[in-house]
Amino acid sequence: MGFVFIDLYNSPPSNSFLTKEQLSDEEKYFPLKIFVCENCFLVQAGEYKKANEIFDKDYIYFSSYSKSWLKHCEDYAEKIISRFGINNESLVMEIASNDGYLLQFFNNKNIPVLGIEPTAGTAKVAVTKGINTIVEFFSESFAKRLITQNSKADLLIGNNVLAHVPDINDFVKGLKIALKQDGVITMEFPHLQKLVEENQFDTIYHEHFSYLSLTTVDNIFDVHGLSIFDVDELPTHGGSLRIYAQHKENNNLRPGENNVQNLKEKEAAAGMKEINYYKGFQEKANKIKYDLLEFLIAQKKKGKKIAAYGAAAKGNTMLNYSGIRSDLINFVVDASPYKQNKFLPGSHIPVMSEAELKEFRPDFILILPWNIRDEIIDQLHYAKEWKARFVTAIPELKIIQS
C-alpha cells in the first residue's frame, strides 16, 4: 500500500463512547496504520472499519459545542454570501451537515438549504432547527438520485468531510454531479503540512481515511472535471485549508487566484512531493507519548490530581496510543451532554460535566482538543482559584498557568 507514515497500532473508533453497561462487553479494536503513496503522495489509511459502522445511529459528535467553531462558521456564511451573491433564490447544500451548526446561518437569512448527513441522531437535531436534512452518505450514486428530486447546488459545502470518505474519487465525482453549472464548491480539511510539521499525530483516527495537501486535492479535483480557483489558510483544527472550486469549463467566470499556485509552491518547497518528507514521523509521535507519560507519572507520584478537558476524537487517539487510563487521569470533562456519563473508548476514562471539575479541583487539567486551547482556558478561568495549571501535549509538552 506504500510507505508506512505512522503505525498507531490497534484502537477502537474514537467516537465509539461506551455506557456503563457496555464496559464489560467485548470492545472492537482496529489497526490504525497510515500509508503514503510514493507516486501521488496521498496519505491514507487502509479501510479497516467501514464508514457506515463509524457514522451510525449512535454517533455522538455534535458540532455546535465549540463557541469558536460556531463563530468561524458564522463568519464564513457572511463572507460567502457577500462574495458569491448567495440569496433567497440560491440553494446551499452541505455534505456532512451534522446538527445544522453551519446551515443555520443561511437558514436564518431565508436562504434555501439542504443538509446531507449520514448520522440520524445529529440530523434529527438539525431538523428541529428547521433545516431540511437527508440522512444518507454522499456518493456519486447518491448525487445522481439527488438531482432527480432536488435542484443542483449554487453553493456546495463540505467542512471536515473530504478526509472522512473512504473513496475520495467517488465522492468528488458526486460533487461534480450535484453542483450547478455556475456553482461554487467550498471544502475545508486539515492541512497535511501542519500535521507533519507540528507533530499532530493525534488527528489520525479511524474516521479520517485521508490526510490531504492542496497539491493532492487539486490533482483529484482536476481529474474529475473540477478546478480549484482559490484557497484560504485557516487556523481551525490546528491548521486547515478552505478550497474554492468550480466546473473546469467555468474558469472564465472566476479567474484563478495566486493563492493556489503560491501554496502549491510552498508545499513543494517544504518537500511534500518527496518521500523523505514523510519519514521520521513515528519517532516524533513517540517522543510526545513518552514526554506526556513521564509527566503524568511524575505528578501522580507526587500525589497531584489530574483531570482532562474535551472528550475529542484526537484526545482518544492520544490516550489510547499512550496507554493512558484512569489511574493517571481521573476523568475528562466535556460540554456535550451526549458524551457526559459515558466512558471513552479504549481507555474507559469517565466523561463528566464541568460541575465535577469544580468539585474535584485538579492540580493539572490536560487539554485534549489543543486546537481550541485558548477557548477552554478562558472558559475555565475560575481554575486559577485553586492554582490549577493547564497542560497540552501537541506540538510538544507545555504547562500553562491558569
C-alpha positions in Angstrom: 0.0 0.0 0.0 3.0 2.3 0.1 5.4 3.7 2.6 4.3 3.4 6.3 3.8 7.0 7.5 2.9 6.0 11.1 1.6 3.0 12.9 -0.6 3.8 15.9 -1.4 0.1 16.4 -4.9 -1.1 17.3 -7.5 1.1 18.8 -11.3 1.4 18.9 -13.0 4.1 16.8 -12.5 7.4 18.5 -16.2 8.4 18.8 -17.5 4.9 20.0 -18.3 6.0 23.5 -19.5 3.4 26.0 -22.2 3.3 28.5 -21.6 1.8 32.0 -23.4 -1.4 31.0 -21.1 -1.8 28.0 -17.8 -1.7 29.9 -17.8 -5.4 30.5 -18.6 -6.2 26.8 -16.0 -7.1 24.2 -14.7 -3.9 22.6 -13.7 -3.9 18.9 -10.2 -2.7 18.0 -8.9 -2.0 14.5 -5.5 -1.3 13.1 -4.6 2.4 12.7 -1.7 2.3 10.2 -1.3 5.2 7.8 0.5 4.9 4.4 1.9 7.3 1.9 1.6 6.7 -1.8 5.1 7.1 -3.3 3.7 8.3 -6.6 0.9 10.8 -5.8 1.8 11.4 -2.0 -1.8 10.9 -0.9 -1.6 9.9 2.8 -4.3 7.4 3.6 -5.4 4.7 5.9 -6.5 1.2 4.9 -10.3 0.9 5.3 -10.2 -1.4 8.3 -13.5 -0.1 9.6 -16.4 0.7 7.2 -17.7 4.2 7.2 -21.3 3.0 7.9 -20.0 1.3 11.1 -18.4 4.5 12.3 -21.1 7.0 11.3 -24.1 5.1 12.7 -27.2 6.0 14.8 -25.1 6.1 18.0 -22.5 8.6 16.6 -22.3 11.4 19.2 -20.1 14.1 17.7 -22.2 17.3 17.6 -20.5 20.3 16.0 -22.4 23.0 18.0 -20.5 22.7 21.3 -17.5 24.9 20.4 -18.1 28.6 20.5 -15.0 29.4 18.4 -16.1 26.9 15.8 -19.6 28.4 15.6 -18.1 31.9 15.2 -15.9 30.5 12.4 -19.0 29.2 10.6 -21.0 32.4 11.1 -18.1 34.4 9.7 -17.8 32.0 6.7 -21.5 32.4 5.9 -21.3 36.2 5.9 -18.2 36.1 3.7 -19.5 33.6 1.2 -23.0 35.3 0.9 -21.3 38.5 0.0 -18.6 37.2 -2.3 -20.8 35.0 -4.4 -24.1 36.7 -4.2 -25.9 33.9 -2.4 -29.6 34.9 -1.9 -33.1 33.5 -1.4 -33.1 32.1 -4.9 -29.9 30.1 -4.3 -29.7 26.5 -2.9 -27.0 26.0 -0.3 -26.2 22.3 0.2 -23.9 20.9 2.9 -22.5 17.4 2.9 -22.0 16.1 6.5 -24.2 18.9 7.9 -24.2 17.3 11.4 -26.6 19.2 13.7 -27.1 22.2 11.5 -24.2 24.1 13.0 -23.5 25.9 9.7 -26.6 25.8 7.6 -28.5 27.6 10.4 -26.7 30.8 9.5 -28.0 30.6 5.9 -31.4 29.4 7.0 -31.8 32.4 9.4 -31.4 34.6 6.3 -34.2 32.8 4.5 -31.7 31.2 2.0 -32.9 27.7 1.0 -30.7 25.0 2.5 -30.3 21.2 2.3 -28.2 19.1 4.6 -26.9 15.7 3.8 -25.9 13.8 7.0 -25.4 10.1 7.5 -25.9 10.0 11.3 -29.5 10.0 12.2 -29.0 11.5 15.7 -27.3 14.6 14.6 -29.6 15.0 11.6 -32.6 14.9 14.0 -31.2 17.9 15.9 -30.7 19.8 12.6 -34.4 19.2 11.6 -35.5 20.7 14.9 -33.7 23.9 13.8 -35.8 23.9 10.6 -33.1 22.6 8.4 -34.2 20.2 5.7 -31.9 17.2 6.1 -31.5 13.9 4.2 -30.0 11.0 6.2 -27.6 9.5 3.7 -23.9 9.1 2.8 -22.9 11.3 -0.1 -21.5 9.5 -3.2 -21.7 9.5 -6.9 -24.7 7.3 -7.0 -26.5 9.3 -4.3 -25.8 12.6 -6.2 -27.4 11.1 -9.3 -30.5 10.3 -7.3 -30.4 13.6 -5.5 -30.6 15.8 -8.6 -33.8 14.0 -9.8 -35.6 15.2 -6.7 -33.8 18.4 -5.8 -32.1 21.4 -7.6 -28.4 21.3 -8.0 -26.4 23.4 -5.5 -25.4 27.0 -6.1 -23.1 26.6 -3.1 -21.9 23.1 -2.2 -20.2 22.9 1.2 -18.2 20.3 2.9 -16.4 21.0 6.2 -14.2 18.3 7.6 -15.7 15.6 5.4 -13.3 15.2 2.5 -10.8 13.4 4.8 -13.6 11.2 6.1 -14.7 9.5 2.9 -13.2 6.0 2.2 -13.5 6.5 -1.6 -12.4 10.1 -2.3 -12.6 9.7 -6.1 -16.2 8.6 -5.9 -17.0 11.5 -3.5 -15.5 14.1 -5.9 -17.4 12.6 -8.8 -20.6 13.2 -6.8 -19.6 16.8 -6.2 -19.3 17.4 -9.9 -22.9 16.0 -10.4 -24.5 17.9 -7.6 -23.1 21.3 -8.5 -25.0 23.8 -10.6 -23.3 24.9 -13.9 -22.1 28.2 -12.4 -22.0 27.0 -8.8 -19.2 27.0 -6.2 -17.8 24.3 -4.0 -16.0 25.1 -0.8 -14.3 22.3 1.2 -12.4 22.6 4.5 -10.0 20.0 5.7 -6.9 19.8 8.0 -3.7 20.6 6.1 -1.3 17.7 6.0 1.7 20.1 6.1 0.6 21.3 9.6 0.0 17.7 10.7 3.6 16.8 9.8 5.4 19.9 10.9 3.6 20.4 14.2 3.5 16.7 15.2 -0.3 16.5 15.1 -0.4 12.7 15.1 -3.5 12.7 17.4 -5.5 14.0 14.4 -5.2 10.5 13.0 -8.1 8.2 13.8 -10.5 5.8 12.0 -12.9 8.5 10.9 -10.1 10.1 8.8 -9.3 8.0 5.8 -7.2 10.6 4.0 -4.7 13.3 5.1 -4.6 16.0 2.5 -2.3 18.6 0.9 -3.6 21.2 -1.6 -1.4 19.6 -4.3 -3.1 16.2 -3.9 -6.6 17.6 -3.7 -6.0 19.8 -6.7 -5.0 16.7 -8.7 -8.0 14.7 -7.7 -10.5 17.6 -8.4 -8.8 18.2 -11.8 -9.2 14.5 -12.9 -12.9 14.8 -12.2 -13.6 18.0 -14.1 -13.4 20.5 -11.2 -11.0 23.4 -10.9 -9.7 24.9 -7.6 -9.6 28.6 -8.2 -8.8 29.9 -4.6 -7.7 28.7 -1.2 -7.6 30.1 2.3 -5.2 29.0 5.0 -7.2 28.7 8.3 -6.2 28.3 11.9 -9.1 25.8 12.6 -8.2 22.3 13.7 -4.6 23.2 14.1 -4.3 24.5 10.6 -6.8 23.8 7.8 -7.4 24.7 4.1 -10.6 26.0 2.6 -10.6 25.4 -1.2 -12.9 27.0 -3.7 -13.8 25.0 -6.8 -16.0 25.2 -9.9 -16.6 23.2 -13.0 -13.4 23.4 -15.2 -15.4 24.7 -18.1 -16.3 27.8 -16.0 -12.8 29.0 -15.4 -13.6 32.2 -17.4 -16.2 33.1 -14.7 -13.9 33.0 -11.8 -10.2 33.5 -12.6 -7.7 31.6 -10.6 -6.1 33.3 -7.6 -2.4 33.4 -6.9 -3.1 31.8 -3.6 -3.5 28.4 -5.2 -0.2 28.4 -7.1 1.6 30.1 -4.2 0.5 27.4 -1.7 1.4 24.5 -4.1 4.8 26.0 -4.5 5.1 26.3 -0.7 4.2 22.6 -0.3 6.8 21.6 -3.0 9.5 23.8 -1.3 8.7 22.0 2.0 9.4 18.7 0.3 5.9 17.3 0.3 6.4 15.8 -3.2 9.4 13.7 -1.9 9.1 10.6 0.3 11.8 11.8 2.7 9.3 14.5 4.0 7.2 11.7 5.5 9.9 9.8 7.2 10.6 10.1 10.9 7.1 11.0 11.9 6.7 7.8 14.0 9.7 8.9 16.2 8.1 12.4 16.7 4.9 10.8 17.8 6.7 8.5 20.2 8.5 11.4 21.8 5.2 13.2 22.5 3.9 9.9 24.0 6.9 9.4 26.2 7.0 13.0 27.4 3.3 13.0 28.4 3.6 9.7 30.2 6.7 10.8 32.0 4.9 14.0 33.1 1.7 12.2 34.3 3.5 9.5 36.2 5.8 12.0 37.9 2.8 14.2 39.0 0.8 11.2 40.3 3.8 10.1 42.3 3.8 13.5 43.9 0.1 13.0 44.8 -1.2 15.5 42.3 -4.8 15.4 41.0 -5.2 15.3 37.2 -8.3 15.7 35.0 -8.6 16.3 31.3 -10.9 18.5 29.3 -12.5 17.7 25.9 -13.6 14.2 25.0 -12.5 14.8 21.5 -11.5 12.2 18.9 -7.9 13.5 18.8 -7.8 13.0 22.6 -8.8 9.4 22.3 -6.0 8.8 19.8 -3.5 10.3 22.2 -4.8 8.4 25.2 -5.1 5.0 23.5 -1.7 5.2 21.8 -0.1 6.3 25.0 -1.8 3.6 27.1 -3.3 6.2 29.5 -6.1 5.1 31.7 -8.0 6.4 34.8 -5.1 5.7 37.1 -3.3 8.7 35.5 -6.3 10.8 34.6 -9.3 10.6 36.9 -11.9 11.8 34.4 -12.4 14.0 31.3 -14.9 16.9 31.2 -16.9 17.7 28.1 -19.6 20.3 27.3 -21.7 17.9 25.2 -24.4 16.2 27.2 -24.4 13.4 24.6 -20.9 12.4 25.9 -21.4 13.0 29.6 -21.9 10.0 31.9 -20.3 7.8 29.3 -16.8 6.3 29.0 -14.1 7.0 26.5 -13.4 4.1 24.0 -10.4 2.0 24.9 -9.2 3.9 28.0 -12.6 3.7 29.7 -12.0 7.1 31.4 -15.3 8.5 32.6 -16.8 11.7 30.9 -18.2 14.2 33.3 -19.9 17.6 33.3 -18.0 20.7 34.2 -19.5 20.7 37.7 -17.3 17.7 38.5 -14.2 19.7 37.7 -15.1 22.5 40.1 -15.7 19.9 42.9 -12.5 17.9 42.2 -10.2 20.9 41.9 -7.4 19.2 40.0 -3.8 20.4 40.1 -3.5 19.9 36.4 -6.0 20.0 33.5 -4.8 18.2 30.4 -6.5 19.9 27.3 -7.1 17.2 24.8 -8.5 19.4 21.9 -5.4 21.6 21.9 -6.7 23.4 18.8 -9.2 25.3 21.0 -6.9 25.7 23.9 -7.4 29.4 24.4 -11.2 29.0 24.3 -11.0 26.3 27.0 -8.6 28.2 29.2 -10.9 31.2 29.1 -13.9 29.1 29.9 -12.2 27.5 32.9 -10.8 30.8 34.1 -12.1 30.0 37.6 -9.4 27.2 38.0 -6.9 29.9 39.0 -8.8 30.0 42.3 -7.0 26.8 43.3 -3.9 27.5 41.2 -4.6 24.7 38.6 -2.3 24.5 35.7 -3.2 23.6 32.1 -1.2 21.1 30.0 -1.1 20.5 26.3 1.0 17.8 24.6 0.9 18.9 20.9 3.2 20.0 19.3 5.3 19.5 22.5 4.5 19.2 26.2 3.6 22.6 27.6 2.4 23.7 31.0 0.4 26.8 31.3 -0.5 28.8 34.4 -4.2 29.4 34.8 
